[in-house]
Amino acid sequence: MPELIKLYIRNVLIGFAIAAVFVGLLLWFNVMNLWHLVSSSDAGILAAVVLWFAHGIVFAGVQFAWAVMAMAEREDSGPRGGTPVAAREFLTVPVPVEEPNARNRQLQRRR
């Protein structure tokens, strides 16, 4: 199996595990009376599973993004081939501009 697929599956599992802990803590601390709603409703288990799955999708995405961004190279490695170098500062360049009347005079003399 390719390394990228392994990385993705590993981080998705980590994200869903974090989501399970998070939903467990929400129910344990009875945030917004969730434990009462889950325990007293006939669809409480389904609600807890949907809550875990929704949070799992979010946490898995964040976990995978974090893992990918952590793979970035260090800045001290210097520029590589094909990497554009940003300009440090903008320099002004003087551009000579003729007066409009002087240009008209030159055009009239040529005719």
Backbone torsions as a table, in degrees:
resi	resn	phi	psi	omega
1	MET	NA	139.0	-180.0
2	PRO	-62.9	152.0	-177.0
3	GLU	-62.6	-35.2	-179.3
4	LEU	-65.0	-39.0	178.0
5	ILE	-66.0	-42.0	177.3
6	LYS	-61.2	-42.7	178.7
7	LEU	-61.8	-42.9	-179.1
8	TYR	-64.6	-48.5	-178.3
9	ILE	-62.6	-43.5	179.5
10	ARG	-59.6	-44.6	-177.3
11	ASN	-74.3	-30.2	174.4
12	VAL	-66.5	-42.3	177.6
13	LEU	-63.3	-40.3	177.0
14	ILE	-63.2	-43.3	179.8
15	GLY	-62.4	-41.7	178.8
16	PHE	-70.9	-30.7	175.6
17	ALA	-67.8	-41.4	177.0
18	ILE	-63.5	-39.0	178.4
19	ALA	-64.3	-37.8	178.3
20	ALA	-63.9	-42.5	177.0
21	VAL	-63.7	-42.5	-178.7
22	PHE	-62.9	-47.6	179.4
23	VAL	-66.6	-37.0	175.6
24	GLY	-60.8	-42.3	177.2
25	LEU	-66.9	-36.9	176.1
26	LEU	-60.2	-43.0	-179.9
27	LEU	-73.5	-38.5	-178.9
28	TRP	-63.6	-44.7	-179.6
29	PHE	-85.6	1.6	175.6
30	ASN	55.5	44.9	179.9
31	VAL	-65.4	129.3	-179.3
32	MET	53.7	29.6	177.2
33	ASN	62.0	33.2	-177.8
34	LEU	-66.5	-39.4	-178.7
35	TRP	-61.2	-41.3	178.5
36	HIS	-64.8	-42.4	179.7
37	LEU	-64.3	-41.4	-178.9
38	VAL	-71.6	-41.5	-175.4
39	SER	-77.6	-24.5	-176.6
40	SER	-99.4	-7.5	-178.9
41	SER	-98.9	150.0	177.1
42	ASP	-74.8	-18.5	176.8
43	ALA	-107.1	24.4	-177.1
44	GLY	-66.9	-39.0	178.9
45	ILE	-64.7	-42.9	177.7
46	LEU	-62.0	-40.4	178.5
47	ALA	-63.7	-40.6	178.6
48	ALA	-66.8	-39.3	178.6
49	VAL	-66.7	-42.3	178.2
50	VAL	-65.5	-39.9	177.2
51	LEU	-62.6	-43.7	177.5
52	TRP	-64.2	-42.9	-177.8
53	PHE	-66.0	-42.7	179.9
54	ALA	-64.7	-44.3	177.2
55	HIS	-68.3	-33.3	178.1
56	GLY	-62.6	-40.4	177.8
57	ILE	-62.2	-44.7	-179.4
58	VAL	-66.3	-48.8	-177.4
59	PHE	-67.3	-34.1	177.6
60	ALA	-66.2	-41.0	177.3
61	GLY	-64.0	-42.4	178.7
62	VAL	-66.4	-41.8	-179.4
63	GLN	-63.5	-42.9	-179.6
64	PHE	-68.2	-40.8	178.0
65	ALA	-62.2	-40.7	178.9
66	TRP	-63.3	-42.6	-179.6
67	ALA	-65.0	-39.9	179.8
68	VAL	-68.1	-43.2	-179.4
69	MET	-69.6	-25.4	177.6
70	ALA	-73.4	-14.6	179.3
71	MET	-82.2	-2.3	-177.1
72	ALA	-62.7	151.3	178.3
73	GLU	-76.0	157.5	177.9
74	ARG	-73.3	153.4	-178.6
75	GLU	-71.9	-22.9	-177.2
76	ASP	-78.7	0.5	-179.6
77	SER	-76.8	-13.2	177.8
78	GLY	84.8	169.6	-178.6
79	PRO	-72.1	148.2	177.4
80	ARG	-107.0	171.8	178.5
81	GLY	-61.6	133.1	178.5
82	GLY	87.4	-7.1	179.2
83	THR	-86.5	121.8	-179.8
84	PRO	-69.8	144.9	178.6
85	VAL	-99.7	125.9	-178.6
86	ALA	-74.2	142.8	177.2
87	ALA	-72.0	138.1	-177.6
88	ARG	-79.0	-38.3	-180.0
89	GLU	-152.1	158.5	177.7
90	PHE	-96.9	135.4	178.6
91	LEU	-107.2	140.4	177.0
92	THR	-83.5	142.2	179.9
93	VAL	-121.3	120.0	179.2
94	PRO	-70.4	135.0	178.7
95	VAL	-119.6	119.7	179.5
96	PRO	-70.2	136.1	-179.7
97	VAL	-126.8	128.2	178.0
98	GLU	-84.9	154.7	175.5
99	GLU	-70.7	145.7	-179.0
100	PRO	-61.8	-37.1	-178.9
101	ASN	-67.6	-40.1	179.9
102	ALA	-63.9	-37.3	179.0
103	ARG	-67.1	-42.9	178.0
104	ASN	-61.5	-37.9	179.6
105	ARG	-65.2	-41.3	178.9
106	GLN	-63.9	-40.0	179.7
107	LEU	-66.7	-37.7	-179.7
108	GLN	-69.8	-34.4	179.0
109	ARG	-67.4	-33.5	-178.6
110	ARG	-70.0	-27.9	-177.5
111	ARG	-77.0	NA	NA
